[in-house]
Amino acid sequence: MERLLKSILSNVKRVRGMKIYIKEKDQRGYTIPVPLGLAQFFLNRMAGRVMKKYVKDEDLQKIDFKQLSKALDELKGYKGLKLVEVKEKDGDEVTIII
């Protein structure tokens, strides 16, 4: 039984990061690899302070950064999952894949 469990677990691919694809119309696209550990660190330590500059306080209070960090941890088992896929009419594109 133990051998079977080890065999199953060894075949499960754990995700180490996500990829952010950015492409502007008629320009070269960019891929930004983001390790999930770094994203979790940012959510836990710095996101609230950074977002204060761009988001209203009343909206910022509605965001639970610890829950977002836990959600990222859960996503590690879903390699290839598209979290965001935006294609604008002008040709700009943003895609985030686990």
C-alpha positions in Angstrom: 0.0 0.0 0.0 2.8 2.4 0.9 4.5 1.7 -2.4 1.3 2.4 -4.3 0.8 5.7 -2.5 4.4 6.8 -3.2 3.9 5.9 -6.9 0.7 8.0 -7.1 2.2 11.0 -5.4 5.4 10.9 -7.5 3.3 11.2 -10.6 1.4 14.3 -9.4 3.0 17.4 -10.8 3.1 20.2 -8.2 3.1 23.7 -9.6 6.0 25.9 -8.5 4.8 29.1 -10.1 2.5 30.9 -12.5 3.2 32.6 -15.8 1.9 36.0 -16.8 1.7 36.6 -20.5 1.4 40.2 -21.7 1.1 41.3 -25.3 0.3 44.7 -26.7 -1.1 45.1 -30.2 1.6 45.0 -32.8 4.4 44.5 -30.3 6.4 41.7 -28.9 4.8 39.7 -26.1 6.4 39.1 -22.7 6.2 36.2 -20.3 6.8 36.9 -16.6 7.4 33.8 -14.4 6.2 34.3 -10.8 7.0 31.7 -8.2 4.0 31.0 -6.0 6.1 31.4 -2.9 7.0 34.9 -4.0 3.4 35.7 -4.7 2.3 34.4 -1.3 5.1 36.4 0.4 3.9 39.6 -1.4 0.2 38.9 -0.3 1.2 38.3 3.3 3.7 41.0 3.8 3.3 43.9 1.3 0.1 43.8 -0.7 -1.9 45.9 1.7 0.7 48.7 1.9 1.3 48.8 -1.9 -2.4 48.7 -2.7 -3.2 51.6 -0.4 -1.8 53.9 -3.1 -4.3 52.6 -5.7 -7.4 51.3 -4.0 -9.9 53.1 -1.7 -9.6 52.2 2.0 -13.2 50.9 2.1 -12.5 48.5 -0.8 -9.2 47.4 0.6 -10.8 46.4 3.9 -12.9 43.9 1.9 -9.9 42.0 0.8 -8.6 39.1 3.0 -5.0 38.7 1.9 -4.5 35.6 4.1 -7.3 33.9 2.3 -5.8 34.9 -1.0 -2.5 33.4 0.1 -4.2 30.1 1.1 -6.0 30.0 -2.3 -2.7 30.3 -4.1 -1.4 27.4 -2.0 -4.4 25.3 -3.1 -3.8 26.2 -6.7 -0.4 24.4 -6.7 -2.2 21.1 -7.7 -3.8 22.6 -10.9 -1.0 23.0 -13.4 -2.2 24.6 -16.6 -5.2 26.3 -15.1 -6.0 29.7 -16.7 -6.9 32.2 -14.0 -7.1 35.2 -16.2 -7.6 35.6 -20.0 -8.3 39.1 -21.2 -8.3 40.0 -24.9 -9.2 43.6 -25.7 -10.6 44.9 -28.9 -7.4 46.9 -29.6 -5.3 43.7 -29.5 -3.9 43.9 -26.0 -3.8 40.5 -24.2 -3.1 39.4 -20.6 -3.2 35.7 -19.5 -2.3 34.2 -16.2 -1.7 30.5 -16.0 -0.8 28.3 -13.0 
